[in-house]
Amino acid sequence: MATKRIKKVAALIGLLGMTACQSVWAALPTPVAGDWIELIKGYIKDGGLVLGLAIAVLGFLWVAYVGFAKFNEARQGKAEWAEVGVLGIVGAIVLIFASYLLTEASGVI
């Protein structure tokens, strides 16, 4: 008796599952006709730009960290204030150059 009841419950669950799956499949969007190669190239381009921006952000953070560390050393007397100034000028030049390269790379890619 218990096995008949289990089979009925399993059949009912299977029927409900199939009904739920049909409504989910019906809501899928239709595929867009187009060139898949160009779509993949676009994704690769976007990924390259995001990777370049992530590297630039790491560069900005690195320059800021080194600047704060050098400033702290100068306050403690372990470094001269001229070193802080040189680091600020060189760090600004590096960041401007990195921004320029990113701008040029985004136009080329």
N, C-alpha and C positions, 0 to 999 in steps of 0.2 A: 504494500500500500504506500509506503513512504517513498519508494523509488518512482512510482507513478506520479506522485505529487511533485517530487523533485524535477522530473522530466517536464511536467506542465509548467512549473515555475521557470525552468531554464528556457523553454520554448517562448514563454511570454516575455522574458528578459531579452531574448534574441530578437523577437519581433519588435519590441520597443527600441532596441539598439539600432536595428535596420531603419526604422522610421526616423530616428534622430539623425542617423548618418545621411539619409536622403535629403533632409532639410539643410544639413551643413554643406553637402556637395552642391546643392542648388544655389547657394549663396556665393559660390566662387566667381570671380570676375572672368570675363572672356579674355583670352590671350590677345595681345596687341600685335597686329601684323607689322613687321618691320625687320630691319637688319640686326640680327643678334650679335654679329661681330662688332658693329658700331656701338651697341649697347655695352658690351663687355669692355671695349676700348674706353668708353666714358667712365665706367666704374674704375678701371685701372688708373685713368687720369685723376679722378677724384681721390682715389686712395693715395696716389703719389703726392698730391697737393696736401692732403691731411698729414701724411708722414713728414713732409718737409716742414709744415707748420709745427708739428710736434717737436721736431729737432730744433727748430728756431726757438720755441718756448723753453726747451731745456737749455739752450744757449743763454737766453735772457736770464733764466733762473740761476745758472752757473755764474754769470757775470755779477749778478746781484749778491749772491752768496760770498763770492770772493771779495767784492767791494765792502760788504759788511764786516767780513773777517779782517780785512786790512785796516778798516776804520777802527775796529776794536783793538787791534795791535797798536795802532798809533796812539790811541787813548791811554793804553797801558805803558807806553814808552818803549815798546819792542820794535816799532817801525817809525820811520819819519813820515811827516805829513806830506812831503813831496811824493812819496810812494803812493799815497792815497790819490793825489792829484793825477799822477801818471796813469794809475790804474783806471781812474774815471775817464780820462781822455782816450786811452787805448780801448777800454771797454765800450765806450760810445762809438768809436770808429768801427769796431768789430760788429756791433749790433746794427749799425747803419748799413754796413756792407752785407751782412746776412739778410737784412730786409730787402736790399736792392737785388740780391741774387734770387730771393724767393719771388719777387715781382717779375723778374725776367723769366724765371723758370715757369711760372704760371702762364705766361704768354706763349712759351715754346711748346709746352706739353699739350 
